[in-house]
Amino acid sequence: MFKRFLAPAILSLAVFGAAPMTAMAGPFETLEKSTDKGVSAAVDSFLSVLSRKGATVFAVVEHAKGAEKVGMEMKPATLVIFGNPKLGTPLMLESASIGIDLPMKALFLEGEDGKTQVLYTDIKLVALRHGIDPEGPAVQKVANALEGLTNAATK
């Protein structure tokens, strides 16, 4: 059991010691993209792409509407919770604990500059936390899918 966690711990030191590609600083290394589309339009684009790709949308959470319900105001922020068993199941077969981080999520929010920010967790680091090779084929498939989906939503 100790060996299973030792290799990922050592590898995580190498990953976290390296400069992040497009990641925000933080414990979960959130990847970020931006678009000139408004939050609603970016979410609609994302949902359309998810539908075309056969993904399941489990929930769409509109945080600003929740804030309104308690008499508070905030800029638009929408969380989309989505997944695809063809991509997620192989990860769970490698380590069932990754289920705590699945399905995937993407947060669309209005940034200070007025642009919409699209945030999502780097699946390679999620895999690493669960003892899965971040360069393995199952992780690569999910990483490529997330890249394509978020690119489509921000174009």
C-alpha positions, 0 to 999 in steps of 0.5 A, a space after each residue: 500500500 505504501 508503494 502505491 502512494 510513494 510513487 505518486 507523491 514523488 511524481 507530484 513533487 516533480 509536477 508541482 515543482 515545474 512551472 504550470 502550463 496554463 494553470 492557476 496557482 492552487 491545490 487543484 491546479 485549475 486550468 483556465 481559458 477565456 472568451 469574449 462570449 458572455 457567460 450564458 452564451 459560453 455555457 450554451 456553446 458548451 452544452 451544445 458541444 457536450 450534447 453532440 459528443 454524447 456526454 451526459 449533463 448531470 447538472 447546471 448550477 447558476 450560482 448568481 441565481 442562488 445568490 439572488 434567492 438569499 438577497 445577494 448579488 454576484 456576477 454571472 457564474 455557472 457550473 456545469 457537471 458532466 461526464 461520459 462513462 466511456 471516458 470515466 469508467 476506465 479511470 475508475 477501473 484503475 482507481 475507484 477513488 477517482 469517483 470522488 472527482 468525477 463527473 467533471 465540472 466546468 465553471 463559467 464566470 464573468 471575470 474582472 475584465 468582462 470576459 468569460 473565464 472557463 475553469 476546469 480541473 486538470 485531469 492529469 493532476 486528478 489522476 495523480 492524486 488517485 495513483 493513476 499514471 497521468 500520462 496513461 492512455 485513459 487520462 490522455 483521452 479525458 485530457 484531450 476531450 476536455 481540451 476539445 470541449 473547452 476550446 469549442 465553448 470558447 471559440 
